[in-house]
Amino acid sequence: MTKAFSLSLIILCIASALLQEFGLTRLMLYNVSPDAITVFLAFLAVSAGQRASTSFGFAVGIFTGILSGNMGLNMLSRTVEGFIAGYFHIPEDSHATAKQKKRRFFSAVVFAGFIGNAVFAAGYNPLGLSTAYRVVVLGLLESFITLILAVILHWLFLKKSLVD
Amino acid sequence: MRKFFTLFSKYNTYLLFVIYCGTAFFFIKLQNENVLTRLRNSGMEFSAVINEKLLSITYLFTLNNENERLMRVNTDLLTRVLNFETAAFDERNRRKILTDTTLNPSGYIIARVVDRKFSDRDNMLLINAGWKNGIQKDMTVLVPEGLVGRVTSVSEHYAKVMPVINTDFKASVVSDSSNCMGILSWSGGREFIAQIEHIPISSHLKLNERMVTSDFSTFSVRGIPVGRVVRIKPDKLFFNVDVWLAVDFSSLTQVLIAPLKIEPEKIRISTDSTLAEQFH
């Protein structure tokens, strides 16, 4: 990982956390909103590996935890998201096609988002929803709208980075 | 030793993951500790400032000053209504009139809601008044229509409010006509319906009765409207009661914060059993 790449990752990390906290939480659909941090962690996992995505997940969890007031749970769910997304890493010497890389990136978004949401739901349920509804229905819905966000971001910015 | 290092380098990602998760669990456990509270308050302050700036853009097109003036008039009227209702209630029950000194109009603080989160991840209100404005933890938050919630954490300029529509919220309430007492709670679902627990089936609660906060509440001043009874269903020992909340949480912009109810003797005697025994 070059110095410039690390720096751009840190900037991306802060930008996605701020976008999530102050922008995307207002785009509510059935009490869930798209998650820019999951998209960032998935991108990081696919391009830089599981260790980086887990560490960044932990760091971004601290940041969003401070802003939202629920530090421990944010740290845990983001770390788990980064770790799960890490299983979709594409090694540098891989001969994967652009289509395969894209598919792995989207899979990382869906799986990491769903499991991260389930971890959060296990620890905090402010609306008193049933666990099954909270984890399965809202988890799937959140993963789906996060996937839409990932598709848009991939189309706009990430396509070139992933192919490289 | 060599084996250990080989194992470590091979599985370092997993070890890192375990360490991170351990740290996260440690923080979950320390959620209410002082250092963490201070950290959370600073974060909340920062978050609130940004949210307030974002929100203030929309206020450019509203009659903000006029709203505040009307809110002040409303505060005075509310105080008078609450005072009269409490006095009438006391008269009916042959109690002392006007013992409640907490309903003092000058004691109310007006604040604006600068952020509202109602999602599966968070459910709270943020108001633009903090300890510099005299806000303290456990103060009652209300609007002229009724009870909004209670202050749960305070920073210098902002405070976090747990609304009635939070599953952790509980308050003691009483019916204004049949005097049935119960515990107000919210079990999720619709944001305009809450539940009242522990009303025995022998009580004479009727539909459309108005529920107000009771004297038993440890934080709220009495007589604040909570809602209207819309469903009564008998269970084994108690009624399952639904109330239509008096406050419309979807259009909450400004709130009042009532002075803190300080009853140290009441709290002391209800928690300390040995103190009560001394009088026998």
HADDOCK unambig.tbl for C-alpha pairs under 7 A between the chains (distance, minus, plus):
assign (segid A and resid 22 and name CA) (segid B and resid 51 and name CA) 6.85 0.50 0.50
assign (segid A and resid 31 and name CA) (segid B and resid 118 and name CA) 6.99 0.50 0.50
assign (segid A and resid 31 and name CA) (segid B and resid 119 and name CA) 4.55 0.50 0.50
assign (segid A and resid 31 and name CA) (segid B and resid 120 and name CA) 5.88 0.50 0.50
assign (segid A and resid 32 and name CA) (segid B and resid 119 and name CA) 6.19 0.50 0.50
assign (segid A and resid 32 and name CA) (segid B and resid 120 and name CA) 6.55 0.50 0.50
assign (segid A and resid 51 and name CA) (segid B and resid 13 and name CA) 5.28 0.50 0.50
assign (segid A and resid 54 and name CA) (segid B and resid 17 and name CA) 6.69 0.50 0.50
assign (segid A and resid 58 and name CA) (segid B and resid 20 and name CA) 6.60 0.50 0.50
assign (segid A and resid 66 and name CA) (segid B and resid 39 and name CA) 6.70 0.50 0.50
assign (segid A and resid 66 and name CA) (segid B and resid 40 and name CA) 5.24 0.50 0.50
assign (segid A and resid 66 and name CA) (segid B and resid 43 and name CA) 4.85 0.50 0.50
assign (segid A and resid 67 and name CA) (segid B and resid 43 and name CA) 4.54 0.50 0.50
assign (segid A and resid 67 and name CA) (segid B and resid 44 and name CA) 5.51 0.50 0.50
assign (segid A and resid 67 and name CA) (segid B and resid 47 and name CA) 5.70 0.50 0.50
assign (segid A and resid 68 and name CA) (segid B and resid 44 and name CA) 6.69 0.50 0.50
assign (segid A and resid 69 and name CA) (segid B and resid 40 and name CA) 5.09 0.50 0.50
assign (segid A and resid 69 and name CA) (segid B and resid 44 and name CA) 6.74 0.50 0.50
assign (segid A and resid 71 and name CA) (segid B and resid 27 and name CA) 6.78 0.50 0.50
assign (segid A and resid 72 and name CA) (segid B and resid 24 and name CA) 4.61 0.50 0.50
assign (segid A and resid 72 and name CA) (segid B and resid 25 and name CA) 6.15 0.50 0.50
assign (segid A and resid 72 and name CA) (segid B and resid 27 and name CA) 4.55 0.50 0.50
assign (segid A and resid 72 and name CA) (segid B and resid 28 and name CA) 4.27 0.50 0.50
assign (segid A and resid 73 and name CA) (segid B and resid 24 and name CA) 6.66 0.50 0.50
assign (segid A and resid 73 and name CA) (segid B and resid 28 and name CA) 6.26 0.50 0.50
assign (segid A and resid 75 and name CA) (segid B and resid 24 and name CA) 5.46 0.50 0.50
assign (segid A and resid 76 and name CA) (segid B and resid 21 and name CA) 5.62 0.50 0.50
assign (segid A and resid 76 and name CA) (segid B and resid 24 and name CA) 5.15 0.50 0.50
assign (segid A and resid 79 and name CA) (segid B and resid 20 and name CA) 6.94 0.50 0.50
assign (segid A and resid 125 and name CA) (segid B and resid 120 and name CA) 6.50 0.50 0.50
assign (segid A and resid 125 and name CA) (segid B and resid 121 and name CA) 6.92 0.50 0.50
assign (segid A and resid 126 and name CA) (segid B and resid 120 and name CA) 6.44 0.50 0.50
assign (segid A and resid 126 and name CA) (segid B and resid 121 and name CA) 6.84 0.50 0.50
assign (segid A and resid 126 and name CA) (segid B and resid 122 and name CA) 6.12 0.50 0.50
assign (segid A and resid 126 and name CA) (segid B and resid 123 and name CA) 5.82 0.50 0.50
assign (segid A and resid 126 and name CA) (segid B and resid 166 and name CA) 5.82 0.50 0.50
assign (segid A and resid 126 and name CA) (segid B and resid 167 and name CA) 5.78 0.50 0.50
assign (segid A and resid 127 and name CA) (segid B and resid 120 and name CA) 6.03 0.50 0.50
assign (segid A and resid 127 and name CA) (segid B and resid 166 and name CA) 6.18 0.50 0.50
assign (segid A and resid 127 and name CA) (segid B and resid 167 and name CA) 6.18 0.50 0.50
assign (segid A and resid 127 and name CA) (segid B and resid 188 and name CA) 4.88 0.50 0.50
assign (segid A and resid 128 and name CA) (segid B and resid 167 and name CA) 5.63 0.50 0.50
assign (segid A and resid 128 and name CA) (segid B and resid 187 and name CA) 5.45 0.50 0.50
assign (segid A and resid 128 and name CA) (segid B and resid 188 and name CA) 4.43 0.50 0.50
assign (segid A and resid 129 and name CA) (segid B and resid 188 and name CA) 5.85 0.50 0.50
assign (segid A and resid 129 and name CA) (segid B and resid 189 and name CA) 6.98 0.50 0.50
